[in-house]
Amino acid sequence: MIRVVIADDHTIVREGLKQLLLAAGDLEVVGEARDGHEVLQHVRANDFEVLLLDISMPGKSGMELIKQVKVEKPKLRVLVLSMHHEHQYAVRAIKAGASGYLTKDSAANLLVAAIRKVGAGGAFISAEVAEALARSAMPQSEVLPHAALSDREYQVFRMLVAGTSVSNIAEKLNLSVKTVSTHKARLLQKLDVANQTELVHYALKHRLTDDPNPSG
């Protein structure tokens, strides 16, 4: 049996995943977490093979959480299940220590196969993400400005592009408005854009949206 902890802040998502994994026969859900704090509680208190992790939970960002999990329990395998389609999230998650990346609209049998592969010590990523990782490792490769953003700056960037206000970002990430404003100022500078409109244009130009087939 592969023991799994499901981390997602939506109860209905966790319930659906539990039923799906139970039906597989060889997967056992041994815990659930609603945020990063509960994830770390499970990591510290329990033995299990795979953490099925939503990287968009409240509080500590997904990348920071992955890094901390791997520091505290290096052998634990992390499989990210995210609503974000674009490759930058997947590349960042793998570099942070995740063993696999799937989007939430993936087929059920693909998720079960991914958990089995990751649980057995393998990796589960798409060919596109593998190519993006390879490109990022090439010393001569062009480094786009958004690749230089910190994980937190990138998270704030994506939320700003989605139309979330600074105050709402602060609330969702458990940060002060001042801290979020600082992140915003830094990312605007790093991306060489002047305002929110230019930020959106940048995201569309580089296909940093959740639409799997973005136009423009």
C-alpha positions in Angstrom: 0.0 0.0 0.0 1.1 3.5 -0.8 0.2 5.9 2.1 -1.0 9.3 1.0 -1.8 12.6 2.7 -4.1 14.9 0.7 -3.4 18.7 1.2 -6.1 21.0 -0.3 -8.1 23.8 1.3 -11.4 22.7 -0.3 -13.3 20.0 1.6 -15.2 18.8 -1.4 -11.9 18.4 -3.4 -10.4 16.3 -0.6 -13.5 14.1 -0.3 -13.5 13.5 -4.1 -9.8 12.6 -4.1 -10.2 10.3 -1.1 -12.9 8.3 -2.9 -10.8 8.2 -6.1 -7.7 6.8 -4.3 -9.8 4.4 -2.2 -11.1 2.8 -5.4 -7.6 2.2 -6.7 -7.1 -0.5 -4.1 -3.4 0.0 -3.4 -3.6 3.6 -2.2 -4.4 4.5 1.4 -5.3 8.0 2.5 -3.8 8.4 6.0 -4.4 12.1 6.5 -5.8 15.4 5.2 -4.5 19.0 5.5 -6.2 22.3 4.8 -3.2 24.6 4.9 0.6 24.5 5.2 0.6 24.4 9.0 -1.5 21.1 8.9 0.8 19.7 6.2 3.9 20.2 8.4 2.0 18.6 11.4 1.5 15.5 9.3 5.0 15.5 8.0 6.4 15.7 11.5 4.0 13.2 13.2 3.3 10.5 10.6 5.0 8.1 8.2 3.6 8.1 4.7 5.1 7.9 1.1 3.3 10.6 -0.9 2.1 14.1 -0.2 -0.6 15.1 -2.7 -0.3 18.9 -2.5 -2.3 21.8 -3.8 0.2 24.7 -4.1 -2.4 27.4 -3.8 -3.5 26.9 -0.2 -3.7 29.8 2.3 -0.6 31.0 4.1 2.9 29.7 3.2 3.3 29.5 -0.5 3.5 26.2 -2.3 7.1 26.4 -3.3 8.2 27.4 0.2 6.2 24.6 1.7 7.7 22.0 -0.7 11.2 23.2 0.3 10.4 23.0 4.0 8.8 19.5 3.6 11.9 18.2 1.8 14.2 19.7 4.5 12.3 18.0 7.3 11.6 14.7 5.5 13.9 14.4 2.4 12.6 11.0 1.4 8.9 12.0 1.3 7.6 12.3 -2.3 5.6 15.3 -3.2 3.1 15.2 -6.1 1.6 18.7 -6.9 -2.0 18.8 -8.0 -2.6 22.3 -9.2 -5.2 24.4 -11.0 -2.3 26.2 -12.8 -1.7 25.0 -16.3 1.3 27.1 -17.3 4.8 25.5 -17.1 6.5 28.1 -14.9 4.6 26.8 -11.9 5.5 23.2 -12.7 9.2 24.1 -13.3 9.3 26.0 -10.0 7.6 23.1 -8.1 10.1 20.5 -9.5 13.1 22.7 -8.7 11.7 23.2 -5.2 11.7 19.4 -4.7 8.5 18.0 -6.0 8.6 14.6 -7.8 5.6 15.3 -10.0 3.1 17.9 -11.3 -0.5 17.4 -12.5 -3.3 19.8 -13.2 -6.7 19.3 -11.4 -8.4 18.6 -14.7 -6.3 15.6 -15.4 -8.0 12.3 -15.9 -8.6 10.2 -12.7 -6.5 7.3 -14.0 -3.6 9.6 -14.7 -3.6 10.8 -11.1 -3.6 7.3 -9.8 -0.7 6.4 -12.2 1.2 9.5 -11.0 0.8 8.6 -7.3 2.0 5.0 -8.0 5.0 6.2 -10.0 6.0 8.9 -7.5 5.4 6.6 -4.6 7.8 4.0 -6.2 10.5 6.6 -6.4 10.0 7.9 -9.9 9.1 11.3 -11.3 5.9 12.3 -13.1 6.0 15.4 -15.4 4.8 16.2 -18.9 7.2 16.3 -21.9 6.6 20.1 -22.0 7.7 20.6 -18.4 10.7 18.3 -18.9 11.7 20.4 -21.9 11.3 23.6 -19.9 13.5 22.2 -17.1 16.1 21.2 -19.6 16.1 24.7 -21.2 16.4 26.4 -17.8 19.5 24.2 -17.0 21.3 25.3 -20.2 23.9 28.1 -19.4 23.4 29.8 -22.8 19.6 29.8 -22.5 17.8 33.1 -22.5 16.5 33.9 -19.0 13.1 35.6 -19.2 12.5 38.3 -16.5 9.7 36.3 -14.8 12.1 33.4 -14.2 14.1 35.7 -11.9 11.2 36.4 -9.6 11.3 34.8 -6.2 8.6 32.2 -5.6 6.6 34.7 -3.4 7.0 37.4 -6.0 5.8 35.1 -8.7 2.8 34.1 -6.6 1.9 37.8 -6.0 2.4 38.5 -9.7 -0.1 35.7 -10.7 -2.7 37.0 -8.3 -2.3 40.6 -9.5 -2.7 39.5 -13.1 -5.9 37.6 -12.1 -7.2 40.9 -10.8 -6.8 40.4 -7.1 -6.3 43.6 -5.1 -3.2 44.1 -2.9 -5.4 44.0 0.3 -7.0 40.7 -0.8 -3.7 39.2 -1.6 -2.4 40.2 1.8 -5.4 38.5 3.4 -5.1 35.3 1.4 -1.4 34.9 2.0 -1.5 36.0 5.6 0.9 38.9 4.9 0.7 42.6 5.6 -0.5 45.0 2.9 2.9 46.7 3.2 4.7 43.4 2.5 2.6 42.7 -0.6 3.1 46.2 -1.8 6.8 45.7 -1.5 6.6 42.5 -3.5 4.5 44.3 -6.1 7.0 47.1 -6.5 9.9 44.7 -6.8 8.3 42.5 -9.4 7.2 45.5 -11.5 10.8 46.6 -11.5 12.2 43.2 -12.3 9.7 42.8 -15.2 10.3 46.3 -16.4 6.7 47.3 -16.4 5.1 50.4 -15.1 1.6 49.4 -13.9 -1.0 46.7 -13.6 -2.1 47.0 -17.3 1.4 46.4 -18.5 1.7 43.5 -16.0 -1.3 41.8 -17.6 0.1 42.4 -21.1 3.4 40.8 -20.0 1.5 37.7 -18.7 -0.4 37.3 -21.9 2.7 37.8 -24.0 4.5 35.0 -22.2 1.5 32.8 -21.8 1.6 32.9 -18.0 -2.2 32.4 -17.6 -4.3 29.5 -16.5 -5.9 29.1 -19.9 -4.2 25.9 -21.3 -4.6 27.4 -24.8 -4.1 31.1 -24.4 -4.5 33.4 -27.4 -2.3 36.4 -28.3 
